[in-house]
C-alpha cells in the first residue's frame, strides 16, 4: 500500500483506547532574569494551555490519522475531570466511556516552559488502584461499548495511575479474545506481566529491563534476545515491539524480526512519542501491514513528534511528505 492508501484504510478504523487519562497543562512565557530569592529563573507568563494527555493523547493521535477513537477511562468527579470531558467534546470525541469517581482526583501534569525550554513539571494526581466497585463499572462500560460498536482493535495505555488493574486487564483481554479483536499494549512496570495473551506488546528498553529484571542493552544482542524470549514465554504475545530511543525500534513475531534504526532528528521534546508509536503501530496492525512496515512507520512517526515542543500528535501531511514513493 502507498501511504495515501494506508491513511485511507486508517479512516475506516474504530479503536477502543483504555487506560490512564490526564490533562497536560502548560504555562508558557519568557525568562529575562534569575530570581533574587533563589537561584531559579523567573518566567513572565504569556500563555496557558490545557491539552488531553496520557491515553487521551493516544486517542488524539488516532483522530489525527483519521481513525475513530473511543476512550474509556476513570477520572475524578472534580473540576479537572469536567475540564477533561470538555476537551474531549471539543475534539468531537465520544465521552460515554469516561467514568467520574468521587474516590479519585483527575491527573494534571503542569509543565512550565520558559524561552521554549522545559523548566519544571508539577504533578497533581491520585495513583491508587480502582476499587472493586469501580472495576465492575469499568468492565461493564467496556462490554457495552464492544457490544454496540464494531471495534477494530483495543489499545491498553498504562501510565501507572491505577486504572489498569490486573482485573481490568484480564477482563478486557478476555472480551477481546471472545470477539477476535487484536489488542496492543503500551505498558508500565507495575502490571508489566499481567498482559497475557495480547497481540502486540510495546515496552521501551527501560521498561523491558525493569519488568523482567534483566539488565539488557540492545548492543548486547545475546542478552537482549534472552530478554525478549523471556517476555514472550511469560506473556504468550504474538508480536514484541521494543522502542530503543536513539537506536530506533525492534519488532519480532513468531517467524520474523526487524530492526529499524532511528532517523536523524532535531529533538525538541520526547514527551508523547510513545503515544504516537502505539497509535500508528495499532492502525498498521489493523491494516494487515507486515511487522517490518509496522516498525518503520511507527518509528518514523515517533521521531517526527519529537521535533516539536510539548505533547503533540502526528500530522498525516508529515507522514505523506516522508513516505511518498514507498510501499507499506
C-alpha positions in Angstrom: 0.0 0.0 0.0 1.1 3.6 -0.7 0.9 6.0 2.3 -2.2 7.5 0.7 -3.9 4.1 0.6 -2.8 3.3 4.1 -4.2 6.6 5.5 -7.4 5.9 3.7 -7.5 2.5 5.4 -6.9 4.1 8.8 -10.0 6.3 8.3 -12.2 3.2 8.3 -11.0 2.0 11.7 -12.6 2.3 15.1 -10.2 1.9 18.1 -11.0 1.5 21.7 -8.4 3.1 24.0 -8.4 2.2 27.7 -6.1 3.4 30.4 -5.0 6.4 32.3 -6.1 9.8 31.0 -4.8 13.2 32.2 -4.6 16.9 31.4 -1.3 18.2 30.1 -1.3 21.8 31.2 1.3 24.3 30.0 2.4 27.6 31.4 4.5 29.4 28.8 6.5 32.6 28.9 9.8 34.3 28.7 12.7 34.3 31.0 14.7 37.5 31.4 16.3 37.2 34.8 17.0 35.0 37.8 15.0 35.3 41.0 16.8 37.3 43.8 15.0 34.9 46.3 16.6 31.6 45.0 18.7 30.5 42.0 15.7 29.9 39.8 14.5 31.6 36.6 11.6 34.0 36.7 9.1 33.1 34.0 7.0 36.1 32.7 3.7 34.2 32.0 2.4 34.8 28.5 0.0 31.9 27.8 -1.6 28.9 29.5 -2.9 25.8 27.7 -4.7 22.6 28.6 -4.4 19.6 26.4 -5.6 16.0 26.5 -2.8 13.7 27.8 -2.0 10.1 28.6 -4.4 7.7 27.0 -6.3 10.7 25.7 -3.3 11.7 23.7 -3.3 8.3 22.1 -6.9 8.9 21.1 -5.8 12.3 19.7 -3.1 10.6 17.6 -5.7 8.2 16.2 -8.1 11.0 15.5 -5.3 13.0 13.7 -4.7 9.9 11.5 -8.4 9.7 10.5 -9.4 6.8 12.7 -12.3 7.0 15.2 -11.1 6.6 18.8 -13.4 5.5 21.7 -11.8 6.4 25.0 -12.6 4.5 28.2 -11.1 5.7 31.5 -11.8 6.8 35.1 -11.3 10.4 36.2 -12.2 12.3 39.3 -15.6 13.9 39.9 -13.8 17.3 40.1 -13.3 20.4 38.0 -10.3 18.9 36.2 -12.4 15.8 35.3 -15.1 18.1 33.9 -12.4 20.0 32.0 -11.1 16.8 30.5 -14.5 15.8 29.3 -15.0 19.3 27.8 -11.7 19.0 26.0 -12.8 15.7 24.6 -16.1 17.2 23.4 -14.2 20.0 21.7 -12.4 17.3 19.7 -15.7 15.7 18.9 -14.7 12.5 20.8 -17.4 10.4 22.4 -17.4 10.8 26.2 -19.7 7.9 27.2 -16.7 5.8 28.1 -15.4 8.2 30.8 -16.4 7.4 34.4 -16.2 10.0 37.1 -15.4 8.8 40.6 -15.6 10.6 44.0 -12.7 8.3 45.0 -10.1 9.8 42.7 -8.7 13.1 41.6 -8.0 13.8 37.9 -4.4 13.7 37.0 -3.0 17.0 35.8 0.7 17.4 34.7 1.6 21.1 34.6 4.8 22.0 32.6 6.4 25.4 33.0 8.1 26.4 29.7 10.4 29.4 29.5 12.1 30.5 26.3 10.9 27.2 24.8 12.8 25.3 27.5 11.1 22.9 29.8 11.9 24.3 33.3 9.6 22.5 35.7 6.8 19.9 35.9 4.2 19.8 38.7 2.0 16.6 39.0 -1.3 16.6 40.8 -2.6 13.0 40.8 -4.1 10.1 42.6 -2.5 6.7 41.7 -4.3 4.2 43.9 -5.9 1.2 42.1 -9.5 1.3 41.2 -11.9 0.0 43.9 -13.7 -3.3 43.3 -16.9 -1.4 42.6 -15.1 0.9 40.1 -13.6 -2.2 38.3 -17.1 -3.6 37.9 -18.5 -0.4 36.5 -15.5 0.0 34.2 -15.7 -3.6 32.8 -19.5 -3.1 32.2 -18.7 0.1 30.3 -16.1 -1.7 28.1 -18.5 -4.6 27.4 -21.3 -2.2 26.5 -19.0 -0.4 24.0 -17.9 -3.7 22.5 -21.5 -4.9 22.1 -22.6 -1.7 20.4 -19.6 -0.7 18.4 -17.6 -2.5 15.7 -14.2 -2.1 17.3 -11.2 -3.0 15.2 -8.6 -3.0 18.0 -8.1 -2.3 21.7 -5.1 -0.2 23.0 -4.1 -0.5 26.7 -2.3 2.7 27.6 -0.8 2.3 31.0 0.7 5.2 32.9 0.7 3.5 36.4 -2.2 5.8 37.6 -4.3 2.9 38.9 -6.9 2.4 36.1 -5.4 -0.7 34.5 -5.5 -3.2 37.4 -4.9 -6.9 36.8 -8.7 -7.5 37.0 -9.4 -4.8 34.3 -6.5 -6.1 32.1 -7.5 -9.7 32.2 -11.2 -8.9 31.8 -10.8 -6.8 28.7 -8.3 -9.3 27.1 -10.9 -12.0 27.7 -13.6 -9.8 26.0 -11.2 -9.2 23.1 -10.4 -12.9 22.6 -14.2 -13.7 22.5 -14.6 -11.3 19.7 -11.3 -11.8 17.8 -10.3 -8.2 18.4 -6.5 -7.5 18.3 -5.0 -5.9 21.5 -1.9 -3.7 21.8 -0.2 -2.5 24.9 2.0 0.4 25.9 3.0 -0.9 29.4 4.4 0.4 32.6 6.3 -1.5 35.3 3.6 -2.3 37.9 1.5 -4.6 35.9 4.1 -5.4 33.2 3.5 -9.2 33.2 -0.3 -9.0 33.5 -0.9 -8.6 29.8 -1.0 -12.3 29.0 -2.3 -13.2 25.5 -2.2 -9.8 23.9 -1.4 -9.3 20.2 1.3 -6.7 20.3 3.3 -5.6 23.4 5.3 -2.4 23.2 7.7 -1.7 26.0 10.6 0.7 25.8 14.1 -0.7 26.7 13.9 0.6 30.3 10.5 -1.0 30.9 11.7 -4.3 29.4 14.7 -4.3 31.8 12.7 -3.3 34.9 9.7 -5.5 34.1 11.8 -8.7 33.6 14.7 -7.9 36.0 17.2 -8.5 33.1 19.8 -5.8 32.7 20.0 -5.9 28.9 21.1 -3.5 26.3 20.4 -3.5 22.6 24.1 -3.6 21.8 24.4 -6.9 23.7 22.4 -8.9 21.2 22.6 -12.2 23.2 21.2 -10.7 26.4 18.6 -8.6 24.5 17.4 -11.7 22.7 17.2 -13.6 26.1 15.0 -10.8 27.5 12.7 -10.8 24.5 12.4 -14.6 24.7 11.7 -14.4 28.5 9.0 -11.8 27.8 7.3 -13.9 25.2 7.4 -17.1 27.3 5.7 -15.2 30.1 3.1 -13.3 28.1 2.5 -15.6 25.0 2.0 -12.4 23.0 2.1 -12.6 19.2 4.3 -9.5 18.5 7.0 -7.9 20.6 7.8 -4.3 19.7 10.6 -2.6 21.7 11.4 1.1 21.3 15.1 1.8 21.7 15.4 5.6 21.9 18.5 6.6 19.8 18.7 3.0 18.4 15.3 3.1 16.8 12.9 0.2 17.3 12.9 -3.6 17.2 10.0 -5.9 16.3 9.5 -9.6 16.3 6.8 -12.2 15.8 7.0 -16.0 15.6 8.7 -16.1 12.3 10.5 -12.8 11.6 12.3 -10.0 13.4 13.3 -6.5 12.2 15.4 -3.6 13.5 14.5 0.0 12.2 17.3 2.4 13.1 16.4 5.9 14.4 16.2 8.7 11.9 18.4 11.8 12.5 16.2 14.4 14.1 16.5 17.8 15.9 14.9 16.5 19.1 13.0 19.2 21.0 10.9 17.0 23.3 10.3 13.3 23.6 7.1 13.7 25.6 4.2 11.8 24.0 6.3 9.9 21.4 5.3 6.6 22.8 1.6 7.6 22.4 2.3 8.2 18.7 4.2 5.0 18.2 1.4 2.8 19.8 -1.3 4.6 17.8 0.5 4.1 14.4 1.5 0.5 15.2 -2.1 -0.4 16.1 -3.5 1.1 13.0 -0.9 -0.6 10.9 -1.8 -3.9 12.6 -5.5 -3.5 11.8 -4.5 -2.7 8.1 -2.6 -6.1 8.0 0.8 -4.5 7.5 3.9 -6.6 7.8 5.9 -6.3 11.0 8.6 -4.5 9.0 6.1 -1.8 7.9 4.7 -1.6 11.5 8.2 -0.9 12.8 9.3 1.5 10.1 6.2 3.7 10.0 5.8 3.8 13.8 9.5 4.7 14.2 9.2 7.4 11.7 6.1 8.9 13.3 7.6 8.8 16.8 10.6 10.7 15.6 8.6 13.4 13.9 6.7 14.3 17.0 9.9 14.6 18.9 10.9 17.6 16.8 8.2 19.7 18.4 8.0 21.0 22.0 5.3 19.6 24.3 3.0 16.7 23.8 1.8 16.8 20.2 0.1 14.5 17.7 1.4 13.2 14.4 0.2 15.0 11.3 -0.8 13.0 8.3 0.9 15.6 5.9 4.2 14.9 7.7 3.9 11.2 7.1 2.9 11.7 3.4 5.9 14.0 2.9 8.3 11.5 4.5 6.8 8.4 2.9 6.0 9.5 -0.7 7.0 6.8 -3.1 7.4 4.0 -0.5 5.1 1.0 -0.1 3.8 -0.2 3.2 
